[in-house]
Amino acid sequence: MSLQSRGSRKFRVGDEVYAWTIRPRPTDAQAAGLTRMTLAIQRIEPLSPAVLVVDLRVTRCDNDVRPHSTGVHPAMVREMLARALAEGWRPESGRGHRLEFGLIRDRP
């Protein structure tokens, strides 16, 4: 699996470059507030097929049931990656990894 380069944001950690993205539109379940928002991170230099999927523990801010504001900042994404690496995820292994990282809603 590979992230689309369109709409993704890049960041560097040492000699490696990663990209992260959040789906541009919610799935039906996310729009109904039934599932939580996720974020995907992948190492793109050197390229690795492994994708880190982060459960943000909040509904999408654009859900139809209870819209809210929630911000994801580059520093948070770096922390997510650091936690996954500390848990033992290795992008070069080619295996994906799931991580829970709780965001706080900015406003109800």
DSSP file (Angstrom, degrees, kcal/mol; ACC not computed):
  #  RESIDUE AA STRUCTURE BP1 BP2  ACC     N-H-->O    O-->H-N    N-H-->O    O-->H-N    TCO  KAPPA ALPHA  PHI   PSI    X-CA   Y-CA   Z-CA
    1    1 A M              0   0    0      0, 0.0     2,-0.4     0, 0.0     0, 0.0   0.000 360.0 360.0 360.0 147.4    0.0    0.0    0.0
    2    2 A S        -     0   0    0     40,-0.0     2,-0.2    49,-0.0    49,-0.1  -0.997 360.0-117.4-141.4 143.4    1.2    3.5   -0.7
    3    3 A L        -     0   0    0     -2,-0.4     2,-0.3     1,-0.1     5,-0.0  -0.501  35.4-110.3 -75.2 147.0    0.0    6.9    0.2
    4    4 A Q        -     0   0    0     -2,-0.2     4,-0.1     1,-0.1    -1,-0.1  -0.596  17.4-143.5 -72.9 137.4   -1.1    9.3   -2.5
    5    5 A S  S >  S+     0   0    0     -2,-0.3     3,-1.4     2,-0.1     2,-0.4   0.824  80.0  89.7 -72.6 -28.5    1.4   12.1   -2.9
    6    6 A R  T 3  S+     0   0    0      1,-0.3    -2,-0.1    -3,-0.0     3,-0.1  -0.552 103.0   7.2 -69.7 123.3   -1.5   14.5   -3.7
    7    7 A G  T 3  S+     0   0    0     -2,-0.4    15,-0.3     1,-0.3    -1,-0.3   0.378 102.2 119.6  88.4  -4.3   -2.7   16.0   -0.4
    8    8 A S    <   -     0   0    0     -3,-1.4     2,-0.4    -4,-0.1    -1,-0.3  -0.604  54.9-138.3 -93.2 157.8    0.0   14.5    1.8
    9    9 A R  E     -A   20   0A   0     11,-2.7    11,-2.4    -2,-0.2     2,-0.3  -0.926  15.7-143.4-115.3 139.6    2.4   16.5    3.8
   10   10 A K  E     +A   19   0A   0     -2,-0.4     2,-0.3     9,-0.2     9,-0.2  -0.713  19.3 173.6-103.7 151.5    6.1   15.6    4.1
   11   11 A F  E     -A   18   0A   0      7,-2.4     7,-3.2    -2,-0.3     2,-0.4  -0.982  23.0-128.6-151.7 154.4    8.5   15.9    7.0
   12   12 A R  E     -A   17   0A   0     -2,-0.3     2,-0.4     5,-0.2     5,-0.2  -0.840  15.3-176.1-109.0 138.6   12.1   14.8    7.6
   13   13 A V  E >   -A   16   0A   0      3,-2.9     3,-2.0    -2,-0.4     2,-0.3  -0.915  69.9 -53.9-130.1 103.9   13.5   12.7   10.5
   14   14 A G  T 3  S-     0   0    0     -2,-0.4    -2,-0.0     1,-0.3     0, 0.0  -0.502 121.6 -18.7  64.0-125.2   17.3   12.5   10.1
   15   15 A D  T 3  S+     0   0    0     -2,-0.3     2,-0.3    -3,-0.1    -1,-0.3   0.392 122.7  89.8 -92.2   1.9   18.0   11.1    6.6
   16   16 A E  E <   -A   13   0A   0     -3,-2.0    -3,-2.9    28,-0.0     2,-0.5  -0.769  61.8-151.0-105.7 146.0   14.5    9.8    6.1
   17   17 A V  E     -AB  12  45A   0     28,-2.3    27,-2.9    -2,-0.3    28,-1.8  -0.959  15.0-172.1-116.0 131.3   11.5   11.5    4.6
   18   18 A Y  E     -AB  11  43A   0     -7,-3.2    -7,-2.4    -2,-0.5     2,-0.4  -0.816   9.0-153.1-117.1 157.8    8.0   10.6    5.7
   19   19 A A  E     -AB  10  42A   0     23,-2.5    23,-2.4    -2,-0.3     2,-0.3  -0.974  10.3-169.5-128.3 146.6    4.6   11.7    4.4
   20   20 A W  E     +AB   9  41A   0    -11,-2.4   -11,-2.7    -2,-0.4     2,-0.3  -0.970   7.8 171.1-135.5 153.4    1.3   11.8    6.3
   21   21 A T  E     - B   0  40A   0     19,-2.0    19,-2.6    -2,-0.3     2,-0.4  -0.993  24.3-147.0-155.8 156.8   -2.3   12.3    5.3
   22   22 A I        -     0   0    0     -2,-0.3    17,-0.1   -15,-0.3    -2,-0.0  -0.983  49.0 -91.5-121.5 138.1   -5.9   12.3    6.5
   23   23 A R        -     0   0    0     15,-0.4   -16,-0.0    -2,-0.4    15,-0.0  -0.167  30.2-135.0 -47.6 137.4   -8.6   11.2    4.0
   24   24 A P  S    S+     0   0    0      0, 0.0    -1,-0.1     0, 0.0   -17,-0.0   0.844  89.5  27.4 -67.4 -31.6  -10.0   14.2    2.2
   25   25 A R  S    S-     0   0    0      0, 0.0     2,-0.0     0, 0.0     6,-0.0  -0.967  90.7-108.9-129.7 146.7  -13.5   13.0    2.7
   26   26 A P        -     0   0    0      0, 0.0     2,-0.1     0, 0.0    11,-0.0  -0.350  29.5-116.2 -71.3 152.6  -15.0   10.8    5.4
   27   27 A T     >  -     0   0    0      1,-0.1     4,-2.6    -2,-0.0     5,-0.2  -0.309  39.7 -98.7 -70.3 170.4  -16.2    7.2    4.8
   28   28 A D  H  > S+     0   0    0      1,-0.2     4,-1.7     2,-0.2     6,-0.2   0.915 126.9  49.3 -59.6 -42.6  -19.9    6.7    5.3
   29   29 A A  H  4>S+     0   0    0      1,-0.2     5,-2.6     2,-0.2     6,-0.9   0.881 111.6  48.5 -66.3 -37.8  -19.2    5.3    8.7
   30   30 A Q  H >45S+     0   0    0      4,-0.2     3,-1.3     1,-0.2    30,-0.3   0.900 109.3  52.6 -68.2 -39.4  -17.0    8.3    9.6
   31   31 A A  H 3<5S+     0   0    0     -4,-2.6    33,-3.3     1,-0.3    34,-0.5   0.842 108.7  51.0 -64.0 -33.0  -19.7   10.7    8.3
   32   32 A A  T 3<5S-     0   0    0     -4,-1.7    -1,-0.3    -5,-0.2    -2,-0.2   0.470 116.4-116.5 -82.7  -1.5  -22.3    9.0   10.5
   33   33 A G  T < 5S+     0   0    0     -3,-1.3    -3,-0.2    -4,-0.2    -2,-0.1   0.670  83.4 119.1  76.6  16.5  -20.0    9.3   13.6
   34   34 A L  S   <S+     0   0    0     -5,-2.6     2,-0.3    -6,-0.2    -4,-0.2   0.774  71.3  34.9 -86.9 -28.4  -19.7    5.5   13.9
   35   35 A T  S    S-     0   0    0     -6,-0.9    25,-0.5    -8,-0.1    -2,-0.1  -0.859  85.1-109.4-125.7 162.3  -15.9    5.2   13.4
   36   36 A R        -     0   0    0     -2,-0.3    23,-0.3    23,-0.2     2,-0.2  -0.406  34.6 -93.7 -92.1 164.4  -13.0    7.5   14.4
   37   37 A M        -     0   0    0     21,-3.1    19,-2.4    -2,-0.1    20,-0.3  -0.495  42.1-163.9 -73.6 141.2  -10.7    9.6   12.3
   38   38 A T  E     - C   0  55A   0     17,-0.2   -15,-0.4    -2,-0.2     2,-0.3  -0.885  10.2-156.9-126.2 160.1   -7.4    8.1   11.2
   39   39 A L  E     - C   0  54A   0     15,-1.9    15,-3.4    -2,-0.3     2,-0.4  -0.977  11.1-146.6-133.1 143.8   -4.2    9.4    9.9
   40   40 A A  E     -BC  21  53A   0    -19,-2.6   -19,-2.0    -2,-0.3     2,-0.4  -0.936  10.8-171.5-118.5 139.2   -1.6    7.5    7.8
   41   41 A I  E     +BC  20  52A   0     11,-2.4    11,-3.1    -2,-0.4     2,-0.3  -0.988   7.7 175.1-127.3 136.3    2.2    7.9    7.8
   42   42 A Q  E     -BC  19  51A   0    -23,-2.4   -23,-2.5    -2,-0.4     2,-0.5  -1.000  32.8-121.1-141.5 141.1    4.6    6.3    5.4
   43   43 A R  E   > +B   18   0A   0      7,-0.6     5,-2.0    -2,-0.3   -25,-0.3  -0.700  30.7 175.0 -78.7 127.3    8.3    6.5    4.9
   44   44 A I  E > 5 + C   0  47A   0    -27,-2.9     3,-0.5    -2,-0.5   -26,-0.2   0.596  56.4  72.5-111.2 -15.7    8.9    7.7    1.3
   45   45 A E  E 3 5S+B   17   0A   0    -28,-1.8   -28,-2.3     1,-0.6    -1,-0.3  -0.886 115.7  17.6-141.5 110.3   12.7    8.2    1.3
   46   46 A P  T 3 5S-     0   0    0      0, 0.0    -1,-0.6     0, 0.0     2,-0.0   0.640 117.4-120.5 -68.1 146.9   13.9    5.5    1.3
   47   47 A L  E < 5 -C   44   0A   0     -3,-0.5    -3,-0.2    -2,-0.1    -2,-0.1  -0.292  34.1-178.1 -63.9 133.7   10.6    4.1    0.2
   48   48 A S  E   < -     0   0A   0     -5,-2.0    -5,-0.1     2,-0.2    44,-0.1  -0.996  27.5-145.4-130.2 137.5    8.9    1.6    2.4
   49   49 A P  E    S+     0   0A   0      0, 0.0     2,-0.2     0, 0.0    43,-0.1   0.644  70.7 106.9 -74.9 -12.5    5.6   -0.2    1.7
   50   50 A A  E     -     0   0A   0     41,-0.6    -7,-0.6    45,-0.1     2,-0.4  -0.447  54.6-161.6 -71.7 135.8    4.8   -0.2    5.5
   51   51 A V  E     -C   42   0A   0     -2,-0.2    46,-1.7    -9,-0.1     2,-0.6  -0.970  11.9-144.5-121.1 132.9    2.1    2.2    6.6
   52   52 A L  E     -Cd  41  97A   0    -11,-3.1   -11,-2.4    -2,-0.4     2,-0.6  -0.860  16.2-160.1 -92.4 120.4    1.5    3.4   10.1
   53   53 A V  E     -Cd  40  98A   0     44,-3.0    46,-2.2    -2,-0.6     2,-0.6  -0.916   5.5-160.0-106.0 121.7   -2.2    3.9   10.7
   54   54 A V  E     -Cd  39  99A   0    -15,-3.4   -15,-1.9    -2,-0.6     2,-0.7  -0.899   9.8-149.7-109.4 121.1   -3.0    6.2   13.7
   55   55 A D  E     -Cd  38 100A   0     44,-3.2    46,-2.8    -2,-0.6   -17,-0.2  -0.801   8.1-162.1 -85.2 116.6   -6.4    6.1   15.4
   56   56 A L        -     0   0    0    -19,-2.4    47,-2.3    -2,-0.7    -1,-0.1   0.439  26.7-130.4 -85.6   0.6   -6.9    9.6   16.6
   57   57 A R  S    S+     0   0    0    -20,-0.3     2,-0.3    45,-0.2    45,-0.1   0.676  75.9  91.5  59.9  21.2   -9.7    8.6   19.1
   58   58 A V  S    S-     0   0    0    -21,-0.3   -21,-3.1    46,-0.1    -2,-0.2  -0.967  80.8-107.1-135.9 155.9  -12.0   11.4   17.9
   59   59 A T        -     0   0    0     -2,-0.3   -23,-0.2   -23,-0.3   -28,-0.1  -0.392  54.2 -83.1 -71.6 161.2  -14.7   11.5   15.3
   60   60 A R    >   -     0   0    0    -25,-0.5     3,-1.4   -30,-0.3    -1,-0.1  -0.378  34.2-127.5 -63.2 145.2  -13.9   13.4   12.2
   61   61 A C  T 3  S+     0   0    0      1,-0.3     7,-1.3     6,-0.1    -1,-0.1   0.748 108.3  54.7 -68.3 -21.4  -14.6   17.1   12.6
   62   62 A D  T 3  S+     0   0    0      5,-0.2    -1,-0.3     3,-0.0    -2,-0.1   0.036  79.0 135.1-100.2  26.7  -16.7   17.0    9.4
   63   63 A N    <   -     0   0    0     -3,-1.4   -32,-0.2     3,-0.2   -31,-0.2  -0.348  59.9-128.1 -72.4 159.2  -19.1   14.3   10.6
   64   64 A D  S    S+     0   0    0    -33,-3.3   -32,-0.2     2,-0.1    -1,-0.1   0.660  99.5  51.8 -81.4 -17.3  -22.8   14.7   10.1
   65   65 A V  S    S+     0   0    0    -34,-0.5    -1,-0.1     1,-0.2   -33,-0.1   0.933 127.8   0.0 -89.1 -52.2  -23.8   14.0   13.7
   66   66 A R  S    S-     0   0    0      2,-0.0    -3,-0.2     0, 0.0    -1,-0.2  -0.641  73.0-162.8-143.3  79.4  -21.7   16.3   15.9
   67   67 A P        +     0   0    0      0, 0.0     2,-0.3     0, 0.0    -5,-0.2  -0.288  21.1 158.4 -63.7 149.1  -19.3   18.5   13.9
   68   68 A H        -     0   0    0     -7,-1.3     2,-0.4    -8,-0.1    -5,-0.1  -0.914  40.3 -97.0-155.5 178.4  -16.4   20.0   15.8
   69   69 A S  B     +E  107   0B   0     38,-1.0    37,-2.7    -2,-0.3    38,-1.1  -0.925  39.1 165.8-110.1 135.2  -13.0   21.5   15.3
   70   70 A T        -     0   0    0     -2,-0.4     2,-0.4    35,-0.2    35,-0.1  -0.977  19.7-149.5-146.8 131.7   -9.8   19.5   15.8
   71   71 A G        -     0   0    0     33,-0.4     2,-0.5    -2,-0.3    33,-0.2  -0.856   6.1-164.0-108.4 140.0   -6.3   20.4   14.8
   72   72 A V        -     0   0    0     -2,-0.4    -2,-0.0    31,-0.1    31,-0.0  -0.988  18.2-168.4-116.9 121.4   -3.5   18.0   13.7
   73   73 A H    >>  -     0   0    0     -2,-0.5     4,-1.7     1,-0.1     3,-1.0  -0.775  34.0-112.4-112.0 153.4   -0.1   19.8   13.7
   74   74 A P  H 3> S+     0   0    0      0, 0.0     4,-2.2     0, 0.0     5,-0.2   0.839 116.9  57.7 -52.6 -36.5    3.2   18.6   12.3
   75   75 A A  H 3> S+     0   0    0      1,-0.2     4,-1.8     2,-0.2     5,-0.1   0.873 105.2  51.3 -63.7 -35.4    4.7   18.3   15.9
   76   76 A M  H <> S+     0   0    0     -3,-1.0     4,-2.4     2,-0.2    -1,-0.2   0.902 108.2  51.4 -65.9 -40.9    1.9   15.9   16.8
   77   77 A V  H  X S+     0   0    0     -4,-1.7     4,-2.3     1,-0.2    -2,-0.2   0.897 108.4  51.6 -65.1 -39.8    2.6   13.8   13.7
   78   78 A R  H  X S+     0   0    0     -4,-2.2     4,-2.5     1,-0.2    -1,-0.2   0.900 110.1  49.6 -61.2 -40.7    6.3   13.7   14.7
   79   79 A E  H  X S+     0   0    0     -4,-1.8     4,-2.5     2,-0.2    -2,-0.2   0.892 108.5  53.0 -66.0 -39.3    5.3   12.5   18.2
   80   80 A M  H  X S+     0   0    0     -4,-2.4     4,-2.3     2,-0.2    -2,-0.2   0.934 111.2  46.3 -59.3 -46.7    3.0    9.8   16.6
   81   81 A L  H  X S+     0   0    0     -4,-2.3     4,-2.5     1,-0.2     5,-0.2   0.921 111.1  51.9 -62.9 -44.3    5.9    8.5   14.6
   82   82 A A  H  X S+     0   0    0     -4,-2.5     4,-2.2     1,-0.2    -1,-0.2   0.902 110.4  49.0 -60.0 -41.6    8.3    8.6   17.6
   83   83 A R  H  X S+     0   0    0     -4,-2.5     4,-1.9     2,-0.2    -1,-0.2   0.919 110.8  49.5 -64.0 -43.6    5.8    6.6   19.7
   84   84 A A  H  <>S+     0   0    0     -4,-2.3     5,-2.5     1,-0.2     4,-0.4   0.911 112.1  47.9 -63.6 -41.8    5.3    4.0   16.9
   85   85 A L  H ><5S+     0   0    0     -4,-2.5     3,-1.1     1,-0.2    -1,-0.2   0.892 110.5  52.0 -65.2 -38.8    9.1    3.6   16.6
   86   86 A A  H 3<5S+     0   0    0     -4,-2.2    -1,-0.2     1,-0.3    -2,-0.2   0.823 105.1  56.5 -66.5 -30.4    9.4    3.3   20.4
   87   87 A E  T 3<5S-     0   0    0     -4,-1.9    -1,-0.3    -5,-0.1    -2,-0.2   0.552 130.0 -96.5 -76.5  -7.4    6.7    0.5   20.3
   88   88 A G  T < 5S+     0   0    0     -3,-1.1     2,-0.2    -4,-0.4    -3,-0.2   0.496  70.2 151.9 108.2   3.6    8.9   -1.4   17.8
   89   89 A W      < -     0   0    0     -5,-2.5    -1,-0.3    -6,-0.2     3,-0.1  -0.514  22.4-169.9 -69.4 133.2    7.5   -0.4   14.4
   90   90 A R    >   -     0   0    0     -2,-0.2     3,-1.9     5,-0.2     5,-0.5  -0.957  14.8-157.8-125.7 110.7   10.2   -0.6   11.8
   91   91 A P  G >  S+     0   0    0      0, 0.0     3,-1.5     0, 0.0   -41,-0.6   0.842  92.4  61.8 -56.2 -34.8    9.2    0.8    8.4
   92   92 A E  G 3  S+     0   0    0      1,-0.3    -3,-0.0     2,-0.1   -45,-0.0   0.664  88.0  72.9 -68.5 -14.2   11.8   -1.2    6.6
   93   93 A S  G <  S-     0   0    0     -3,-1.9    -1,-0.3     2,-0.2     3,-0.1   0.737  99.5-132.1 -70.7 -21.0   10.1   -4.5    7.8
   94   94 A G    <   +     0   0    0     -3,-1.5     2,-0.4    -4,-0.4   -43,-0.1   0.445  66.7 123.0  82.8  -1.1    7.3   -3.8    5.3
   95   95 A R        -     0   0    0     -5,-0.5    -1,-0.3   -45,-0.1    -2,-0.2  -0.773  59.1-127.8 -98.5 138.7    4.7   -4.5    7.9
   96   96 A G        -     0   0    0     -2,-0.4     2,-0.3   -46,-0.2   -44,-0.2  -0.170  21.4-154.9 -71.8 173.1    2.0   -2.0    8.9
   97   97 A H  E     -d   52   0A   0    -46,-1.7   -44,-3.0    -8,-0.1     2,-0.4  -0.991   6.9-143.3-150.9 146.7    1.4   -0.8   12.4
   98   98 A R  E     -d   53   0A   0     -2,-0.3     2,-0.4   -46,-0.2   -44,-0.2  -0.935  19.9-179.8-114.6 140.1   -1.6    0.6   14.3
   99   99 A L  E     -d   54   0A   0    -46,-2.2   -44,-3.2    -2,-0.4     2,-0.5  -0.993  21.0-141.2-137.3 141.1   -1.2    3.3   17.0
  100  100 A E  E     +d   55   0A   0     -2,-0.4     2,-0.4   -46,-0.2   -44,-0.2  -0.918  24.3 170.6-102.6 130.6   -3.8    5.0   19.1
  101  101 A F        -     0   0    0    -46,-2.8     2,-0.4    -2,-0.5    -2,-0.0  -0.894  25.9-139.1-140.8 104.6   -3.0    8.7   19.7
  102  102 A G        -     0   0    0     -2,-0.4     2,-0.2   -45,-0.1   -45,-0.2  -0.508  15.5-163.3 -75.1 122.2   -5.8   10.7   21.4
  103  103 A L        -     0   0    0    -47,-2.3     2,-0.5    -2,-0.4   -31,-0.1  -0.635  15.4-130.2 -92.6 159.5   -6.5   14.1   20.1
  104  104 A I        -     0   0    0     -2,-0.2   -33,-0.4   -33,-0.2     2,-0.1  -0.935  24.1-115.9-110.0 132.8   -8.5   16.7   22.1
  105  105 A R        -     0   0    0     -2,-0.5   -35,-0.2     1,-0.1   -47,-0.0  -0.448  14.4-147.6 -65.8 137.5  -11.4   18.5   20.4
  106  106 A D  S    S-     0   0    0    -37,-2.7   -36,-0.2     1,-0.3    -1,-0.1   0.908  79.1  -1.5 -71.3 -43.2  -10.8   22.2   20.1
  107  107 A R  B      E   69   0B   0    -38,-1.1   -38,-1.0    -3,-0.0    -1,-0.3  -0.989 360.0 360.0-145.8 150.6  -14.4   23.1   20.5
  108  108 A P              0   0    0      0, 0.0    -2,-0.0     0, 0.0    -1,-0.0   0.490 360.0 360.0 -70.8 360.0  -17.7   21.1   20.9
